[in-house]
Amino acid sequence: MPAGLVISAPASGVGKTTLTLALARAWRNRGLNVQCFKSGPDYIDPAFHAAATARASVNVDSWAMDRGTIAHLVNRGADADVVLAEGSMGLFDGVAARGVSGTGATADIAEMLGWPVLLVIDPSGQAQTAAAIAAGLRDYRPGVRLAGVVLNRVASPRHEDLVRRALNDAGIAVFGALPRHAEISLPKRHLGLVQAEEQAEIGKLIDEAARFVVEHVDLDAVLRSAAGWSPQPAANGLNVTPPGQRIALARDAAFSFVYPHMLEAWRAAGAEISTFSPLADEAPDASADVCWLPGGYPELHAGKIAANARFRSGLRAFADTRPVHGECGGYMVLGTALTDADGIRHDMTGLLGLETSFAKRRMHLGYRLAALAAPMPGHQAGARLRGHEFHYSTIVAQPDTPLAVVHDATGAVIAETGSRRGLATGTFFHLIAEDR
């Protein structure tokens, strides 16, 4: 029977991902099969999980997915020895309005699956107060159980002793304490961690993190704290329709933000996926019946995208007869122009009139519920799509016909409606699921 555990924290930036990777690799080094998941709409962390475990990781999301979908996805851990769900943000952080099965909080997943929570606590700048925070998280929601705590970035043995004593007095187990260790810091950029596939030394970094955690954390005690878990039959699978039978998917450092469960659902429904690299000046497969440009970091490669004539002309020729869809960064590349952080304006493919600027930075972040005003690949007009938006680009112009009426999680209408022109469509949100 697999042992299930949720790894969370009071806030972002405390070390959840590093601890998840370290535990996964350490247990794998002991011969255990480890399956990871990511709670919430993060499309970067699953690739790190896969690097640590050699098993594909997927997202589970209580705002966008129903319980049957979550059960279907989590059941891939049925043959594992240990199943780890890495949280996002703080343990109870979600949106104000409930979605399909929750608010998107990590606590929803912990309660739904019955897995206890391993808290990562960074006591920098405090001592006994760290115990008060942990006790408050333990008692905040009755259906969420706390397994214990791992302390991260402890300043000194005296500091550790003060925090440990306070946690012990509160009846909270401390499984270990990690001193500050710069060598296992994961590099970041404006949308989160630098992607796993961009880091040549990621395997060595995870190995070092595992070695460090083995030295400072009682792995056996952590494993004993996990809950025995029997996968439940899922009443339904993923409610995802492929955008076409043969999909040309842009895939490289500029186009990489794809939820793994989406690709798996497309393939499970019988679709074939052929990848191409716009950065290598490749055009979409001429035999495909739809082209999909996911998000990523086009703003970091705008000059190269603008100069790659074969990609641009090939995509325009493809769009003359077949649908092309872009999400977020892919949507920006379908537009007329993109201004980079240095204020340099680069011509994009011109399939849509959208013009965006990264020089005028403003964060757009949150869940999105879109009612399609017209069809897009895989979905008919009137479909209600759930997704998530996270970018810093600003719309300079969005002159084409809106693709959808888009609301945030509170129900407020937002300006990022997506666009359509001819056979080209685009959205700023990344699709997670369609409402049933």
Order of alpha helices (4+ residues) and beta strands (2+ residues): beta-alpha-beta-alpha-beta-alpha-beta-alpha-beta-alpha-beta-alpha-beta-beta-beta-alpha-alpha-beta-beta-alpha-beta-beta-alpha-alpha-beta-alpha-beta-beta-beta-beta-beta-beta-beta-beta-beta-beta-beta
